[in-house]
Amino acid sequence: MLAIREGIVSMFVDRSGNHHLSLAELTAMLQPALVEAGASDNVAKILALNCATAERDGSRSHGLYRVSGYIDNLRSGFVNGKAVPDIARPGAAMIRVDACRGYGRPALEAVIPEAIDVCRMAGTCVIAIGNSHHNGPLWLDIEPFADDGLVALTMVASVVAVVPHGARRPVYGTNPMAFAVPRHGRAPLIFDQSSSVMAHGEVGIAALEGRILAEGVGIDAAGNPTRDPKAIMAGGALLPFGGHKGSQIAMMIELLAGAVTGSNFSHQVDWSDYPGACSAHTGQLFILIDPVGASGGSTGFALRVEELLAELATAGQERFPGERRIAAREKALREGISIEPAVWEDLLSLGAHPPE
């Protein structure tokens, strides 16, 4: 489960005016604003920790950038901030969760221990979370399973924003997926990527910073190719990575995270009756595998993982998925999570309570 791992840093302000906080301090700072917006204490704590952890690990597009969105969705009533997930076991190796219009991360937290137990007994486990809203990074959702020695895959349908290859209008969401494997004595190997050329949150960050995007990321409202992130955000759309290949992966995720979980497809999400809302009211699917039984033992599996990574390094691959995230995490543990003055003021305006 997501847990607060303390560093030695207490809040301080550096010469540039950046505030530096520990993970616990930032989590406690965000929680009151989420409660005020309509979340229960438990849901607010989970969401605050999720945002703070993403920021700590260098995922700006899913960290503090998302706080205002969480608050807007809670205040609008589109998301049920006090939802208590309904859990069922329709099969020996399946857990079905109705998030009851709440956020997906609290629904997941409610079943992590049971899912690990099921996977240990059956060798695998499928978690189907439906009727949920997802706004955080997927790698945080599967890291607890990999920390426990399991292989994990997850995917989520998103908000309509991607034009299928060869189509004329958006149908898919960015539809991210994440995959994790445990490593012996080291942090798990995890990748988290969208099925679009660029994640929607990254486009939003680029728009805020006034950056121009690379060619082939998206189109404007008239269907013309554009490098302007603001044009993509204002009625435009993103393109799938790899043309028809990324488009087919997006379709697979729609079916697994939308249809299998009994939830909306990306194009069916409708918040028109909830002014201020903007959230993916869809579903999320997890597939867990216990490699001990599948590969003849945990040591054997760990050696196989290292065997492949060694070959990749010999072939010239200099960096593996997640290494930049781990480096950011270690830096934050030493120096605190750095928050720029403008972001700090935004958090205060949203109702965050700074440490005393």
TORMARNU-796129 format. One record per residue (C-alpha): residue number from 1; x, y, z. Coordinates in steps of 0.5 Angstrom, whole numbers, plus 500, padded with zeros to 3 digits. Example, Ala and Ser with C-alpha at 12.3 -4.5 7.8 and 13.67 -1.06 7.14 Angstrom:
% residues 2
- n, u, v, w
- 1, 525, 491, 516
- 2, 527, 498, 514
***
This chain:
% residues 356
- n, u, v, w
- 1, 500, 500, 500
- 2, 502, 507, 499
- 3, 506, 509, 505
- 4, 509, 516, 508
- 5, 517, 514, 508
- 6, 520, 520, 511
- 7, 526, 524, 510
- 8, 530, 528, 515
- 9, 528, 534, 512
- 10, 524, 539, 515
- 11, 521, 545, 511
- 12, 525, 551, 509
- 13, 526, 556, 504
- 14, 532, 557, 499
- 15, 535, 563, 496
- 16, 531, 562, 490
- 17, 524, 562, 494
- 18, 523, 555, 493
- 19, 520, 552, 499
- 20, 523, 545, 501
- 21, 518, 540, 505
- 22, 518, 533, 507
- 23, 513, 528, 504
- 24, 509, 528, 510
- 25, 509, 535, 511
- 26, 507, 536, 504
- 27, 502, 531, 505
- 28, 499, 534, 511
- 29, 499, 541, 507
- 30, 495, 538, 502
- 31, 490, 534, 506
- 32, 485, 540, 509
- 33, 484, 543, 502
- 34, 481, 536, 499
- 35, 477, 535, 506
- 36, 474, 542, 505
- 37, 473, 540, 497
- 38, 468, 535, 500
- 39, 473, 529, 501
- 40, 473, 524, 507
- 41, 479, 524, 511
- 42, 481, 518, 509
- 43, 480, 519, 502
- 44, 483, 526, 502
- 45, 489, 523, 506
- 46, 490, 518, 500
- 47, 490, 523, 495
- 48, 494, 528, 498
- 49, 500, 523, 499
- 50, 499, 520, 492
- 51, 500, 528, 489
- 52, 506, 529, 494
- 53, 509, 522, 492
- 54, 508, 524, 485
- 55, 511, 531, 486
- 56, 517, 528, 490
- 57, 519, 523, 485
- 58, 519, 528, 479
- 59, 512, 527, 476
- 60, 510, 534, 475
- 61, 504, 533, 471
- 62, 501, 528, 476
- 63, 503, 532, 482
- 64, 502, 538, 485
- 65, 499, 540, 478
- 66, 493, 536, 479
- 67, 491, 538, 486
- 68, 486, 544, 483
- 69, 483, 538, 478
- 70, 482, 534, 484
- 71, 479, 540, 488
- 72, 474, 542, 482
- 73, 472, 535, 481
- 74, 470, 534, 488
- 75, 467, 541, 489
- 76, 462, 540, 483
- 77, 460, 533, 485
- 78, 462, 529, 479
- 79, 467, 525, 484
- 80, 464, 522, 490
- 81, 469, 524, 495
- 82, 466, 520, 501
- 83, 465, 514, 497
- 84, 466, 507, 500
- 85, 468, 502, 495
- 86, 464, 496, 494
- 87, 468, 489, 494
- 88, 466, 483, 491
- 89, 470, 476, 489
- 90, 466, 473, 482
- 91, 472, 468, 481
- 92, 477, 465, 485
- 93, 483, 470, 482
- 94, 478, 476, 481
- 95, 477, 482, 485
- 96, 471, 486, 483
- 97, 471, 493, 486
- 98, 465, 498, 485
- 99, 469, 505, 486
- 100, 462, 508, 487
- 101, 464, 514, 483
- 102, 470, 515, 487
- 103, 477, 516, 486
- 104, 480, 510, 484
- 105, 486, 510, 488
- 106, 482, 509, 495
- 107, 478, 504, 492
- 108, 485, 500, 490
- 109, 488, 501, 497
- 110, 482, 498, 500
- 111, 484, 491, 496
- 112, 491, 491, 496
- 113, 492, 486, 502
- 114, 487, 482, 499
- 115, 490, 482, 492
- 116, 497, 480, 494
- 117, 494, 474, 498
- 118, 490, 472, 492
- 119, 496, 472, 488
- 120, 500, 468, 492
- 121, 495, 463, 493
- 122, 492, 462, 485
- 123, 499, 465, 482
- 124, 495, 470, 479
- 125, 490, 476, 480
- 126, 485, 480, 476
- 127, 483, 487, 480
- 128, 477, 490, 476
- 129, 476, 497, 478
- 130, 469, 500, 475
- 131, 465, 506, 476
- 132, 472, 510, 478
- 133, 476, 516, 477
- 134, 483, 516, 476
- 135, 488, 522, 476
- 136, 494, 520, 479
- 137, 500, 516, 476
- 138, 499, 509, 474
- 139, 506, 507, 477
- 140, 504, 509, 484
- 141, 499, 504, 483
- 142, 503, 498, 481
- 143, 509, 499, 485
- 144, 506, 496, 492
- 145, 505, 490, 488
- 146, 512, 490, 485
- 147, 515, 491, 492
- 148, 512, 485, 494
- 149, 515, 481, 489
- 150, 509, 481, 484
- 151, 509, 482, 477
- 152, 504, 487, 475
- 153, 500, 490, 469
- 154, 495, 496, 470
- 155, 491, 500, 465
- 156, 486, 506, 465
- 157, 481, 509, 460
- 158, 481, 516, 460
- 159, 478, 522, 457
- 160, 477, 523, 450
- 161, 483, 526, 447
- 162, 486, 522, 442
- 163, 484, 521, 435
- 164, 485, 514, 432
- 165, 489, 513, 427
- 166, 486, 514, 420
- 167, 480, 517, 424
- 168, 477, 524, 423
- 169, 475, 526, 431
- 170, 478, 524, 438
- 171, 475, 517, 441
- 172, 480, 515, 445
- 173, 483, 517, 452
- 174, 491, 518, 453
- 175, 489, 511, 456
- 176, 496, 510, 460
- 177, 499, 503, 462
- 178, 504, 501, 467
- 179, 508, 495, 468
- 180, 512, 493, 474
- 181, 517, 487, 475
- 182, 521, 486, 482
- 183, 528, 486, 482
- 184, 533, 483, 487
- 185, 535, 488, 492
- 186, 533, 494, 488
- 187, 527, 498, 486
- 188, 522, 495, 482
- 189, 523, 496, 474
- 190, 517, 500, 472
- 191, 515, 504, 466
- 192, 508, 508, 465
- 193, 506, 511, 459
- 194, 500, 513, 455
- 195, 498, 510, 448
- 196, 498, 517, 445
- 197, 505, 521, 443
- 198, 505, 525, 449
- 199, 501, 525, 456
- 200, 495, 530, 457
- 201, 498, 533, 463
- 202, 505, 534, 460
- 203, 501, 538, 454
- 204, 498, 542, 460
- 205, 505, 543, 463
- 206, 508, 545, 456
- 207, 502, 550, 455
- 208, 503, 553, 462
- 209, 510, 554, 461
- 210, 509, 557, 454
- 211, 513, 551, 450
- 212, 513, 549, 443
- 213, 512, 541, 442
- 214, 515, 537, 437
- 215, 512, 535, 431
- 216, 507, 530, 430
- 217, 504, 530, 437
- 218, 497, 533, 436
- 219, 492, 537, 432
- 220, 488, 543, 433
- 221, 481, 544, 433
- 222, 480, 545, 425
- 223, 484, 538, 425
- 224, 491, 541, 422
- 225, 497, 539, 425
- 226, 500, 544, 431
- 227, 506, 544, 435
- 228, 502, 549, 440
- 229, 500, 546, 446
- 230, 494, 551, 448
- 231, 491, 549, 441
- 232, 491, 542, 443
- 233, 488, 543, 450
- 234, 483, 548, 446
- 235, 479, 543, 442
- 236, 484, 540, 439
- 237, 487, 533, 440
- 238, 493, 528, 441
- 239, 495, 523, 436
- 240, 497, 516, 438
- 241, 504, 514, 438
- 242, 506, 509, 433
- 243, 500, 511, 428
- 244, 496, 505, 428
- 245, 500, 501, 433
- 246, 499, 506, 438
- 247, 492, 506, 436
- 248, 490, 499, 437
- 249, 493, 499, 444
- 250, 489, 505, 446
- 251, 483, 500, 443
- 252, 485, 494, 447
- 253, 485, 499, 454
- 254, 478, 501, 452
- 255, 476, 494, 452
- 256, 480, 492, 458
- 257, 479, 498, 463
- 258, 472, 500, 460
- 259, 468, 494, 458
- 260, 471, 489, 462
- 261, 470, 493, 468
- 262, 463, 495, 466
- 263, 465, 502, 466
- 264, 465, 508, 461
- 265, 469, 508, 455
- 266, 473, 515, 454
- 267, 468, 518, 449
- 268, 462, 516, 454
- 269, 465, 521, 460
- 270, 460, 526, 460
- 271, 461, 532, 466
- 272, 456, 537, 462
- 273, 452, 537, 468
- 274, 457, 538, 473
- 275, 460, 545, 472
- 276, 468, 545, 473
- 277, 469, 538, 473
- 278, 474, 534, 468
- 279, 475, 527, 470
- 280, 476, 520, 467
- 281, 470, 517, 470
- 282, 472, 510, 467
- 283, 475, 504, 470
- 284, 482, 501, 471
- 285, 484, 494, 470
- 286, 490, 490, 474
- 287, 493, 483, 472
- 288, 498, 481, 477
- 289, 502, 475, 477
- 290, 506, 471, 482
- 291, 513, 469, 479
- 292, 515, 464, 484
- 293, 510, 459, 481
- 294, 511, 461, 474
- 295, 518, 461, 473
- 296, 520, 456, 478
- 297, 522, 461, 484
- 298, 523, 468, 486
- 299, 531, 467, 485
- 300, 531, 464, 478
- 301, 526, 470, 476
- 302, 530, 475, 479
- 303, 536, 473, 475
- 304, 532, 472, 469
- 305, 531, 480, 470
- 306, 538, 482, 471
- 307, 540, 477, 465
- 308, 536, 481, 460
- 309, 538, 488, 463
- 310, 545, 486, 463
- 311, 544, 484, 455
- 312, 541, 491, 454
- 313, 546, 495, 458
- 314, 551, 491, 453
- 315, 548, 493, 447
- 316, 548, 500, 449
- 317, 542, 502, 453
- 318, 544, 507, 458
- 319, 538, 508, 462
- 320, 532, 504, 464
- 321, 525, 506, 466
- 322, 524, 509, 473
- 323, 531, 511, 474
- 324, 530, 518, 473
- 325, 524, 517, 478
- 326, 528, 514, 483
- 327, 534, 519, 483
- 328, 529, 524, 484
- 329, 526, 521, 490
- 330, 533, 520, 493
- 331, 534, 527, 492
- 332, 528, 529, 495
- 333, 529, 525, 501
- 334, 536, 529, 502
- 335, 533, 536, 500
- 336, 526, 536, 501
- 337, 521, 536, 495
- 338, 522, 543, 492
- 339, 516, 548, 491
- 340, 517, 554, 486
- 341, 514, 560, 489
- 342, 508, 561, 484
- 343, 506, 554, 485
- 344, 506, 555, 493
- 345, 502, 561, 492
- 346, 497, 557, 488
- 347, 497, 551, 493
- 348, 495, 557, 499
- 349, 490, 560, 494
- 350, 487, 553, 494
- 351, 486, 552, 501
- 352, 493, 548, 503
- 353, 495, 549, 510
- 354, 503, 550, 510
- 355, 507, 547, 516
- 356, 507, 551, 522
***
